[in-house]
Structures are given as C-alpha cells and as structure tokens.
C-alpha cells in the first residue's frame, strides 16, 4: 500500500507541543537563573510535554526556590541525588539544553508558547474525559456530568489567563484620572438604587464584581425588594435579570406592573380592577415593555446553570445586575456532600462569577429560625441559613426585618460592608403596589422613642 493513500485522520496524532520552546526555556534558565522571574508565574513542571523536560524544570525551580544556583552541574547533581538523572537524559542532555538558547530576550514568549501548548493538551484531555463520561456515565445524570465538565473547562480558562503583580506606582496615574472623572461627573461611583442611605453606604450604588446578600425570614419581602432594585436600575437604562426559583415569570411580571403602574396586586390577580386602574395598568404594561429586564424561572438551579445563564445575559444583553432568588433553593450535583458544603461551593462560585463577569450579583438568602427565638428579634450574620460561607463570600449583607406591629416599616440592617460603613435604616414597603422607599423618619429618632422591632411574618 502506498503511504500516501492512508487517511490522515487515521494516523496517530501527536499532542500539541513545541520542543524548540521547551528547550529554549530550560537552556535559558540553566545559563541565567535571573530569567526565572520572567517565566516562574507562567509555568509548572507539568506544562512541559517531554518527561525529561518536566524533571529538569522541576529541578531548576527547586534549586532557585531554595536560593541555590541552578546550572548544568548543580541540576545534574540534584537529579542524581533523587535517582532521576538517567530519566532526565543525564549530563549529555543538560549540556545540549544549555547550548540551545535562540534569544534570552524572548524567554517570556518561549514560556507563553509552552503554556499555550500545555493548555491545548489539557483541552484535549478534558474533551476525552467528557466523551468517556458521556459514553459511560456510571449512574450520574446528564446534569451532574455537565456540571463537572463546565467546572473542568472553567479551571482551564482561569489557568489560561494568569495575572501578574503590578507595581502600585503604575496605578497612580489611572487612580488620579478616575478620581478626577468622578469629581467632574464624567463617571459614576456606582449604579444608584434611589434609596439614599443605601447608596451612601454602598459608595454611590451597586458596583460590578460584588455579591450583595439580602437575607430575611419568609414573607418579609426580600424578593420584592430585589425586584424593586431591578426595576429602578432598568428604568435608568441598566440591564438587569432575575433568576427566580420560587416565583414564575407571570408572577414576577404581575408584581412589576403593580409597581410601575401603581395597580393593586391583589386586584391585578383577580382582574377586578376599579376606577382608573385600567388606565394605570396600561401605563404599567407600557413602562414594562421598554425595560431591559430579563426574567428566568427555572427551578433547582445548579452552579453550572447559573454560570451559563449569567454568561449569556452579560454577553448578549449587557446585564449589569443579576438577582438569584434564592440560594437555599439551588441544587447541587454533589449529592455526597453535606448541604453546608453545597451552599459553600455555590456561594463561592457566585462570588467568583461576579468578579469574572464584572457584574453585580444580588443573592437572596433565608434566615434561620433562631432569630425568632431571640428576645430582641434582631437578625445577625450568624442567622444566615445553612452556611457561614454566605457571610464570608458576601461583599455586602442586608438583613431585612419587620418593625414591631407594622406591615410597612422594614428595618434594613447592614452588618457587613467591605468598602463602606455599616448601620441601620428604615424602609417603607407598600405591599399593595410592591413598592419600596426609604422612610422619612430618622431611624435613631425612632429608637429613642422606644419603638422596638422584631420579625413580623404575617403574610400579605
């Protein structure tokens, strides 16, 4: 048979690698250990394709890390002491590497090539694993396999985009420009929520890359509060999304129209509108049509679902704020883990996603029953249900609780705020129209008059 008649696809394929770049990196390091600072943040021993090169790089990195010189003789001695000199090609191979240095000035680029090829090999390995899992799932459902696959791909994505330390002096000019733009009104410190005290505490409003936790006992109004934030931001032209696992899209739309048109939610649900409510209904629907607001009501979201939906929303619609309603309703593909660890993974994943996509996540959370047993009735951070990691991963925590005996006054306690002050203020919640506003009555003055408060769980 003529070799040229063979199908190229049937021939064994060599995994991506660059023998020249690997040799150039190792040779450059053997001749000048100072070059390690240009490649040390990019490469690990497993990034090299050839087994000998992995051993040599590991030996070089070990010596340099210990503050010892790494040349042909010392590296050979280290490999020999570990019983790996023969595997690494011996003194002859080390000498050959030391003589192969095309240009020491291009060391960073050689290292980048080595890393790129390593990433391509890792992608091939991940694809093979996915295919093997799909052909033989071993009892795992498709959702669990997809979650595992997405997690593997995300880890490769993060590894493929390393960051390097930046000298603080290099940030000085951009810092001055940023502050000057804020002073001139050419930039906004955040997206305003139109709740004055909250905006001041957040340093101007919600900011990208942050996770805000809104927590309360059932029926206090956390879902309605989060939807109010979305309606406010969307009315100002900032695209928002709600991932609701508790309410359907129609129910969310009902609440939005009640809010925008000032139509009674109760009568909206029965269709028995009174007086000019039909006109206000039309106005609310018209206002809703023009809003960049996206609703999703898939129940039992896994972290992989949230990642996929968030990336789609940001990429296709430019979404700035995403509400997750709520954390404890999310599912996990890791049934062998405790619920505590499942929530921990979810909370951390959402925080990383907010930072990666440069979007604000408002994650809603339930409070445990302990708050109802407390004499003061005041919720605290430890009341966050099922995992302390919710508190740890949050940039801001808002705890909502009803004022004693009032259906409208809501106390908003901010016990954690990474870049701002903490404290309390009052909100007014008009349940009929699902509208929220800051109370005109100063919180401190109300407390001086002995107006205590406790959770109020009566349904609207």
MOSUL-V717657 format. One record per helix or strand of 2 or more residues. SS is the DSSP state (A for helix, B for strand). FROM is the first residue (numbers start at 1). TO is the last residue. If there is no record, write none. Layout:
SS FROM TO
SS FROM TO
This chain:
A 3 5
A 8 10
A 19 31
A 33 39
A 45 47
A 51 65
A 72 81
A 90 98
A 104 135
A 142 159
A 168 183
A 196 201
B 211 216
A 222 235
B 240 244
A 249 261
A 265 270
A 277 289
B 293 296
A 303 317
B 321 325
A 327 329
A 339 357
B 360 367
A 370 373
A 381 383
A 389 393
B 396 403
B 409 417
B 423 430
B 435 438
A 443 448
